[in-house]
Amino acid sequence: MHFKILGVDDSVTSCDCCGKSNLKKTVALDDEGEIVYYGVNCAARALGFTDKTYSTRNASELVTRFNAREKLRQEKARLVAVADDYANKSGHAYVVTRRVIRGRVVYGCMKEDDYVRQNKFGVDVVYTSQPITTGGP
């Protein structure tokens, strides 16, 4: 299942996941075309956020975290397409890298040879257009 958050709703007061009723808010989720309403904690678990307990007070934080994660997922997918395109045009392998700078995840795309030459602590390869053959981390 790949859920997408549609928003927070206070008009639906029961959870389609666990059945709990009289909730102050629910999170509207798109479940592959079907709209379901989960309580905030059930929505957090369904979205893979199990690091803390969510409540009505921080439902908006859940939406913010989900949107940030989706933005990163889309950026990674875009860079994977760019790496494949560059590799097809040039015949060289390209890698998509991930690193954390000041607490933020940053993705990048570079030629495999440049990655091997410049590899620095804290840079992870998350995708390569071809197997890395010239060394690596």
C-alpha positions as CSV (number, residue, x, y, z in Angstrom):
1,M,0.0,0.0,0.0
2,H,1.2,3.5,-0.8
3,F,-0.9,6.1,1.0
4,K,-1.1,9.7,0.1
5,I,-2.3,12.3,2.6
6,L,-5.3,14.3,1.4
7,G,-5.7,16.4,4.6
8,V,-6.9,16.5,8.2
9,D,-10.6,16.4,8.7
10,D,-12.7,17.1,11.7
11,S,-16.1,16.1,10.2
12,V,-15.3,12.4,10.1
13,T,-14.9,11.1,13.7
14,S,-14.2,7.4,13.3
15,C,-11.1,5.5,12.2
16,D,-11.4,3.2,9.2
17,C,-8.3,1.3,10.5
18,C,-9.1,0.4,14.1
19,G,-12.8,1.4,14.4
20,K,-12.3,3.9,17.2
21,S,-15.0,6.6,17.3
22,N,-15.6,10.0,18.7
23,L,-12.2,11.3,17.4
24,K,-11.6,15.0,17.3
25,K,-9.8,14.7,13.9
26,T,-9.0,12.1,11.3
27,V,-6.5,12.1,8.5
28,A,-7.9,11.6,5.0
29,L,-5.7,9.2,3.1
30,D,-5.9,8.1,-0.6
31,D,-5.4,4.3,-0.5
32,E,-4.7,3.7,-4.2
33,G,-7.9,5.5,-5.3
34,E,-10.1,4.8,-2.3
35,I,-10.4,7.5,0.3
36,V,-10.1,6.3,3.9
37,Y,-10.1,8.2,7.2
38,Y,-7.7,7.1,9.9
39,G,-7.2,8.4,13.4
40,V,-3.9,10.4,13.7
41,N,-2.0,7.5,15.3
42,C,-3.2,4.9,12.8
43,A,-2.4,7.3,10.0
44,A,1.1,7.8,11.3
45,R,1.7,4.0,11.5
46,A,0.3,3.4,8.1
47,L,2.6,6.1,6.7
48,G,5.6,4.5,8.4
49,F,6.1,7.2,11.1
50,T,6.6,5.1,14.2
51,D,9.2,7.2,16.0
52,K,6.7,9.0,18.2
53,T,3.1,9.1,19.2
54,Y,0.9,11.6,17.3
55,S,-2.3,13.2,18.6
56,T,-4.9,15.7,17.5
57,R,-2.5,18.5,18.5
58,N,0.3,17.5,16.2
59,A,-1.7,16.1,13.3
60,S,-0.4,19.0,11.1
61,E,3.2,17.9,12.0
62,L,2.4,14.5,10.5
63,V,1.2,16.1,7.3
64,T,4.3,18.3,7.2
65,R,6.6,15.3,7.7
66,F,4.8,13.3,5.1
67,N,5.0,16.1,2.5
68,A,8.7,16.6,3.2
69,R,9.3,12.8,2.7
70,E,7.3,12.8,-0.5
71,K,9.3,15.8,-1.8
72,L,12.6,13.9,-1.2
73,R,11.2,10.8,-2.8
74,Q,10.2,12.7,-5.9
75,E,13.6,14.5,-6.1
76,K,15.4,11.1,-5.8
77,A,13.2,9.7,-8.6
78,R,13.9,12.7,-10.8
79,L,17.7,12.4,-10.2
80,V,17.5,8.6,-11.0
81,A,15.9,9.5,-14.4
82,V,18.6,12.1,-15.0
83,A,21.4,9.6,-14.2
84,D,19.9,7.1,-16.6
85,D,19.5,9.7,-19.3
86,Y,23.1,10.9,-18.9
87,A,24.4,7.4,-18.9
88,N,22.5,6.5,-22.1
89,K,23.8,9.6,-23.8
90,S,27.4,9.5,-22.7
91,G,28.1,5.8,-22.1
92,H,29.5,6.6,-18.6
93,A,27.9,5.5,-15.3
94,Y,26.2,8.1,-13.2
95,V,25.4,7.8,-9.5
96,V,22.7,9.5,-7.3
97,T,24.1,10.4,-3.9
98,R,22.5,11.2,-0.6
99,R,24.1,13.1,2.2
100,V,22.9,15.0,5.3
101,I,24.0,18.6,5.5
102,R,23.0,20.6,8.6
103,G,20.2,18.1,9.3
104,R,18.8,18.2,5.8
105,V,18.9,15.4,3.3
106,V,20.4,16.4,0.0
107,Y,20.4,14.4,-3.2
108,G,22.9,14.9,-6.0
109,C,23.9,13.3,-9.3
110,M,27.4,12.9,-10.6
111,K,29.6,10.9,-12.9
112,E,30.8,7.7,-11.3
113,D,34.5,8.6,-11.8
114,D,33.9,11.9,-10.0
115,Y,32.2,10.2,-7.2
116,V,35.0,7.7,-6.7
117,R,37.6,10.4,-6.9
118,Q,35.8,12.9,-4.6
119,N,34.2,10.4,-2.2
120,K,33.9,12.0,1.2
121,F,32.6,10.8,4.5
122,G,28.8,10.9,4.8
123,V,28.0,10.5,1.1
124,D,26.0,7.4,0.2
125,V,25.2,6.1,-3.2
126,V,21.5,5.4,-3.4
127,Y,21.4,4.6,-7.1
128,T,23.8,3.9,-10.0
129,S,23.0,3.7,-13.7
130,Q,25.5,0.9,-14.1
131,P,27.5,-1.2,-11.6
132,I,30.4,0.8,-10.1
133,T,33.5,-0.8,-11.6
134,T,36.3,1.7,-10.7
135,G,36.3,1.3,-6.9
136,G,34.0,3.0,-4.5
137,P,33.2,3.2,-0.9
